[in-house]
Amino acid sequence: MMAVADILLMLLPLGLFLAWRRLRPRAATGPSPGLVLALALGAAIGIGAAIWFGKEGAMGRGEAYVPATLSPDGTITPGHGEPRR
């Protein structure tokens, strides 16, 4: 099921482009200003989200990575950062 979702997400930009080419007025020589603005806002939101996600999950300076561990009772402690000693 994930492979189908991956393929559909990969083909989405092509489908949007083909729909735009099919539905745009013939006299138009380029994309409408509204479409350009929507694409620019989408790109800015995507870049901002990527920066926020990178900062949110990043370890701080002076921290060492401690890998995930499996305890005898079967619980998993996820990997995390701890201050260096």
C-alpha contacts under 8 A as a table, 3 or more apart, distances in Angstrom:
res1	aa1	res2	aa2	distance
1	M	4	V	5.29
1	M	5	A	6.52
2	M	5	A	5.02
2	M	6	D	6.10
3	A	6	D	5.01
3	A	7	I	6.16
4	V	7	I	5.16
4	V	8	L	6.14
5	A	8	L	5.10
5	A	9	L	6.08
6	D	9	L	5.16
6	D	10	M	6.11
7	I	10	M	5.02
7	I	11	L	6.21
8	L	11	L	5.09
8	L	12	L	6.02
9	L	12	L	5.13
9	L	13	P	7.86
10	M	13	P	7.02
11	L	14	L	5.37
11	L	15	G	6.24
12	L	15	G	5.08
12	L	16	L	6.17
13	P	16	L	5.10
13	P	17	F	6.12
14	L	17	F	5.10
14	L	18	L	6.16
15	G	18	L	5.14
15	G	19	A	6.08
16	L	19	A	5.06
16	L	20	W	6.09
17	F	20	W	5.07
17	F	21	R	6.19
18	L	21	R	5.04
18	L	22	R	6.10
19	A	22	R	5.04
19	A	23	L	5.96
20	W	23	L	5.27
20	W	24	R	5.76
21	R	24	R	5.75
24	R	28	A	7.18
25	P	28	A	5.57
26	R	29	T	7.87
28	A	31	P	7.47
31	P	35	L	6.33
31	P	36	V	6.67
32	S	35	L	5.28
32	S	36	V	6.45
33	P	36	V	5.08
33	P	37	L	6.09
34	G	37	L	5.07
34	G	38	A	6.09
35	L	38	A	5.05
35	L	39	L	6.13
36	V	39	L	5.16
36	V	40	A	6.10
37	L	40	A	5.08
37	L	41	L	6.08
38	A	41	L	5.15
38	A	42	G	6.05
39	L	42	G	5.01
39	L	43	A	6.08
40	A	43	A	5.12
40	A	44	A	6.12
41	L	44	A	5.05
41	L	45	I	6.07
42	G	45	I	5.14
42	G	46	G	6.08
43	A	46	G	5.05
43	A	47	I	6.11
44	A	47	I	5.19
44	A	48	G	6.01
45	I	48	G	5.05
45	I	49	A	6.01
46	G	49	A	5.09
46	G	50	A	6.18
47	I	50	A	5.09
47	I	51	I	6.25
48	G	51	I	5.16
48	G	52	W	6.11
49	A	52	W	5.04
49	A	53	F	5.98
50	A	53	F	5.12
50	A	54	G	6.11
51	I	54	G	5.11
51	I	55	K	6.24
52	W	55	K	5.20
52	W	56	E	5.99
53	F	56	E	5.10
53	F	57	G	6.37
54	G	57	G	5.76
54	G	58	A	6.09
55	K	58	A	5.29
59	M	63	E	6.47
59	M	81	G	6.11
60	G	63	E	5.84
62	G	83	P	5.98
62	G	84	R	5.98
63	E	81	G	5.48
63	E	82	E	5.13
63	E	83	P	4.38
63	E	84	R	5.48
64	A	81	G	5.33
64	A	82	E	5.46
64	A	83	P	6.18
64	A	84	R	5.75
65	Y	79	G	7.10
65	Y	80	H	5.81
65	Y	81	G	4.54
65	Y	82	E	6.57
66	V	79	G	5.51
66	V	80	H	5.39
66	V	81	G	5.78
66	V	82	E	6.86
67	P	78	P	7.13
67	P	79	G	4.35
67	P	80	H	6.71
68	A	76	I	6.90
68	A	77	T	5.45
68	A	78	P	4.49
68	A	79	G	4.07
68	A	80	H	7.53
69	T	76	I	5.78
69	T	77	T	5.28
69	T	78	P	6.82
69	T	79	G	7.49
70	L	74	G	6.22
70	L	75	T	5.95
70	L	76	I	4.68
70	L	77	T	6.43
71	S	74	G	5.47
71	S	75	T	5.58
71	S	76	I	6.38
71	S	77	T	7.66
72	P	75	T	7.53
